Amino acid sequence: MVSILRQAAKLKREALDLLFPEWCIGCGREGDFICPSCRKLLARLLPPLCPQCGRPQPEGNLCSNCLSWSAAIDGMRAPFRFEGLIRSAIHQLKYRNLRALSESLAGFLGDYLAANPLSATVLVPVPIHPRRLRERGYNQSQLLAQELAKLTGMPLVADCLVRERPALPQARTGTVAERRSNVAGAFACRDRRLAGEAVLLIDDVATSGATLDACAAALKEAGASSVWGLTLAREI
């Protein structure tokens, strides 16, 4: 089934490429949103990493932040640092309505999972508040999760975890403590459909990890057996 879905996605992509050719957001070359040459320039997050938050950490030990943090989430991972071209790509997806970019970016997540498997039975996108959804018209994390579900064959549950309380964008808050306070209690599960599931949370960027952790707390309160977070990029 997974191979059939991948073949169908490939045929759809080839048909769209004929009608609407893609241009690299890095160098402007026609062919892909991020061409092979520019992909080589992406700032990858390489081990050793903190086993919990996924930031670079000598010898792979827990970093000082995680040592003092009773996190609900089991761990967070990202293939890239939040800088350069990947930062630009995420901004294009999130703020410039370039939704078609989600397929290429989800491909990076799929490649990462293939090389670095994470324990998961279901994909769940980090939700945005309904007011923000009305303003933007889409949730970029859900777009990424939808494309990743096609690549992996993993089921997607996008209507269980919800954001109940609006908050400032995490980038506008200062300290780690402020970011955690900003999203504390902001998420909830509508029901217990995810009870017993190993959840893989999908988001575009992790800054302090506070949003992912707040989501994990809500999911575990609703019975999820484990929660990992996977984002495209990690702020270092």
N, C-alpha and C positions, 0 to 999 in steps of 0.2 A: 504493500500500500504506500509506504514512504517513497519508494522508487517511482511509482506512478505519479504521485503528487509532485515530485521533483521534476519529472519529465513534463508534466502539464505546465508547471511554473516556467520551465525553460522555454516552451513553445510560446507561451503568452508573452514572455519577455522579448523573444525574438520578433514577434509580430509588432509589439509596441515600439521596439527599436527602429523598425522600418518607418513607422509613422512619425515618431517623436524621438529622434536621436538624442542621446545623452551627451553632455559635455562635462568634462572633469572640472570640479569646483576648485581644484588646486592649480592646474596649468592651462585649462581651457581646451584641452585636446578632446576631439570627438571620440566617443566609444563607451565610456563609463563615467559615472559621477565621481569616482575616484580611480584614476587610471593605474595600471600596473606600476608605472614609474613612481607615482606619488604614494602608492601604498608602501613602498619601501622606505619612505621618509616618515611614516607615522611613528610617533613616540610610544613604543610598546612598554608595558609594565612587565618586567622580567623578575624572576625569583633571584634571591630569597625575598619572601614577603611575610608580613605579619599574618599568621594563620587565621586571624579573625577579620580584621578590617581590609586586608589585602594591599596595604601600603608597603613599599620597599622597606625591609628591615634586616639588618645584618644577621646572618645565621638563621633566619626564619623564626626568630623568637617573637613572643607577643610584644608589641610596642608599648610604650609607657601609657598612652591613652587607653589602650584596651586592658592593660593590667588594672586600671582603676575604674573600669566601666563594666557594670553588670548588664551586659547586652542581652536582649531577647533573641537576636538573630544568631544563627549558627556560624555564619561567615559571609564575606562579601568578596567578589572578584570582578575584575575588569581587564580587558585586553590592552587598553591604552591609557596613557596619561592625558589629562584634560588640557591639551595645549595644541598649538599649531593647527594643522589641517583637520584633525578630528574634532577639535573645538569648533572650527568654522562649519564643519559638516553638521554637527549637532545644532548649532544656531540656525543653519538653513532649514533643518527639519522642524525645529521647535518654534521659530519666530517668523520664518519667511514662507511658510506654507508649502515647502518643497516635500510633500508627502511621499512622492515617488522614491525619494532617497532612502526611505525606511527599508526597502528590500535589500539594497546594497549594504546598509549598516547592520541589518539583521544577519547578513551573511558573515560578517566578522564575528558576531556572537556565536553563530553556528560553528564556525571554524574553531573558536576558542573551546567550546564544549566538546568538540570532537577530540581535541588534544588534551583537554583538562576536564574530564567528566565530573559533574557535580551530582550528588544524590538528589533526584527529583522525580516526581510522578506527574506533576502538573505545573503549567506556567500561569503566573498571575501578574498582570501589569500593575505598577504603582498607579493608583487612581488620582485624578485631579478633582478639585471641587466642582460641582455642577455649574457654578457661576463662571469659573475659569473655562470650563468646557464650552459654555455658550459663547464666550468671548472669542476663543481660539477656533472653535469648530471641530476640534479633534484632540485626542490625547496621544502625544507622540510615543509614550511608553506602550500604549496599547497597539499602535501601529507596528512597533518593533516586535512585540510579543506575538502578534498575528503572523508576521512573516517568519519568525523563528519557529512557530508551531508548524508551519508548512514544511520547513526544512527538516525538523526533527521528528515530526509525527507525534509529538507530545501534546496532550490535550490542553486547551486554553480555557481558563475560567476568568472571565472579565467582569462579571456582574455580581460577585460576592463581596469582595473587599471594596469598601467605599470610603471616600473622604467626607466626613461629616462637618468638619470645622475648617473654614478658610484660614490661611496664615500668610505671613510675608514670604516671598520667595526666599529660599535658604541662602542664596547668594547675597541677599541684602542684610542678613544678620551677621553679627560680628564673631563672637567667641563660640566655641563648641558647645558650651553650656547654654548659650542663647539659642542655638540651633536646635538642641534637644528640647528645650522648653517650648520653642516655637511650634513643634509638631506633636508634643506630648498629648495623647488622647485624641488626636485629630482623625484617626482611622477606626473603622469597625467592620465587622462581618455581618451581613444581613441574615445569615443562617449558618448551619453547621455542615454545609456541603463539603468543606475541605477538611473535616475531621478525619484524622488518620493519614492525611496526605503529606507527602514530602514536597513542599512548595518551593519553586524557583521564582523569586520576585524579579521582574524585569523593569529597568529604568534606564534613562539616558545617561545620567551623571550621578556619581556619588561625591559629595563634598565631605561632610563630617561623618556621613553614614547614619545620621539621626532619622531621616525620613524612612530609610529601609528598616531601621530598627523599630520605629513606631509601627510600621506595617506588620513586622514580624510579631510584635507584642499582640496586636489585634488578631492575627491569624492563629497564634498559639492559644489565645484565650478561647477561640472558637474550635480548638481541637486539633490544629495542624501538628503533625508529629515532628517536623523539622522545617526550617525556613532558611534558605540561602538567598543571597542577593547577587544578581549579575547585571552589571551596567556596561555601557560602551566605554566609558572613561571614568577615571578616578582622579580627583583633585589631590595633589601631593603637597 
